[in-house]
């Protein structure tokens, strides 16, 4: 029977767990395979790569109830070893999956196993062979998983994992896995979309190192394809709308948007969406931001996106420029040049009479001129003109116009 087991990626705990919250919709482990030593039991199960789960719980029967003895925090792990057991003793186990909010699946079927009697270390004579079976699992996000069959020799101290990068002639040691029944290693120091080769050596307690195992090859998962066709608006009031072409990645999950006030560094995460459009609401006129859009797959890998697109909110209109001011002894006439995008104007009027400052506002002016007939000779009037576009955005006021109708000018 081919079994393989791991040492890393889990945390053993002996505290009494809180009452679990069981979620029947979560995927359940269907079967546990075991391999017994004299003081340890190795477990193997089929890993569940569902986005619903974070990892696994392992329970052991103690008295009349199941007690949680380990939390395996990586859903890509599929092996565990329970140590410090009694020889010639029977144990029963169950497992569950758990989610990010610590909800659990229903428990697996019970697996019962009996440890063996104590076995004296097997003396090593000359070189020994390495493990008889090894495999490397491709396609996992940002990692490659190596599994092997536990060595038959009882005095195995640890396994040495070696790696060879594609087209390289040298082998580098990348890790050690302690314990005969621990026979899984997850390599996370890899590049995306790259080929690696692996082999395993066995180190015994009397310092004998085996020949290398057979060589296995694996391919790390590629990043999602980059996003194309990204565009940003520059003609909308108080917002910028981003659009782009749909992702062609087969296991696409969603898009992430990064934003920066400059075109260079410091792009920070700004939002995410499953649509090919994103609206950025901004309470400023003529405000520029720079954006990058990436695709994210079901495993959380992000595409590379070096292309930057700039977007801008609609700028406010240019302030009107007064071209003429005159009076006819009774009224004051003002003309100005306005922004081509202005659809109307407002005029503010300020003056002082009888020691009091008064203000008036004239709105709904659709021509670039204004006649004020409510005037008194000898009083100084100050006028400012504001342009307004179709979105209701107002320009800054024009330069102030000061004019006084001389007394007796009728």
Steps between C-alpha positions, in 0.01 A plus 500: 500500500652834394474760774683830549499744791605855593654692788446869423193719454317401819472591862446242773279598790387318810246744640135404520327656199196720518172355381541488119259678266417238238417619148347215300575679171877477549689222318565193717803273505379167368778269617820491705786259424740413781843348551608401852842505662579402857442847648343692212223479243516658156188625321428563133183645349390650171554878528202725427593814308162668543492874567262423788770352721818621668630171637424191707441391860613159628316338794607204715278291725586559865271326744151515354539817292698639211765762587656735245875429492617688192418791273640463148497856368571437132227348282765377255649272767380139493715327765554513874677292767373458857800432725584398859250214502520175694625182324251215447207737562181571308390851403200642313498821295267726302561813292307806387562796272471855634430840345648847554235571765588168672179321404550125453376234265344179625758255633649234276444131557697366793844353432633250758864393511730305733861599553767233461735364764835665558751410228874519544683724255604315190876515457609661177754318292643699213293737290119472508246572235283809524120501511333265255232743385501879450262739329480877443164676470472776238248780465475615863509878563848629586625159612591148389420200717736199522380173655668162538453159656641476854824303507483146636810533716411580863802717580423772246573835666396739225455546126709743295314679219705620204393715207631559152372791293422441135815497280726501808751221564532557877285373787433720804375387839182694577374331814495214749198307628551331836349161586454179301124538450518867409523488125366820345667831418346818357746720310389865513825657383413479132431715199164502326462299180838326544621139480687336790642153563519332841657199667522368858781348704462309828716572807510231774575544871846344448592772244453298183363699206326309223537530129266757339147387417356507151461851361153652463399818318227757566378826352397791722166660425512797259363836603169611343531668162543877510206732444478689171297790367499702823349847451420784738263793447599868519170673422265405785417716802624384841593149385726287283371183334742219410420239236702206364477183294381181677761266648579191291635303799304175539481508882449875527337617826493883503689819414702722737549871438810684621518880509771764542507882495819478293599297196801346672499317834261446790211323330268382777206261490183702438219257422390179335219392268386211283386744230709661227415849623589687818377841617723719716300782663715808567392827658742714299493667160788436263650235730738249337566143623700215351368142496609141450256211460593136567318167470488271803445123468318266739825440690566870556780533245509841328596578145787737434388843389769747411275711278369814667200703387424856610149627570375844594179652629347775292672832558301801610429763235738787449391813683326755272712790379321835508534682167301823562325696778297816440204698629241730339434705811224267620619143446825304484583261213766227523626270221747212527663214314398157631619139482362310199356236735303750708123476465407780739639761736432660834594856604565610855461866595634667815463862613477719809209735568405684819803340668384145431654248258247328278533206263285381211526190280361479146462148354377340180691732269541324164681775309850636560373842605298652785315829552436619855225764511475508878776754557544830684745773386791558734506140631792266418394157377716189487410217260632143454392256228496119540462252211307174547520186281235237420593300809444798729871547567583865554816678397699725726367861505630743245720788605291756689352787303465833687286781354324813630239703315594864560232722656327731254598290199138466375 
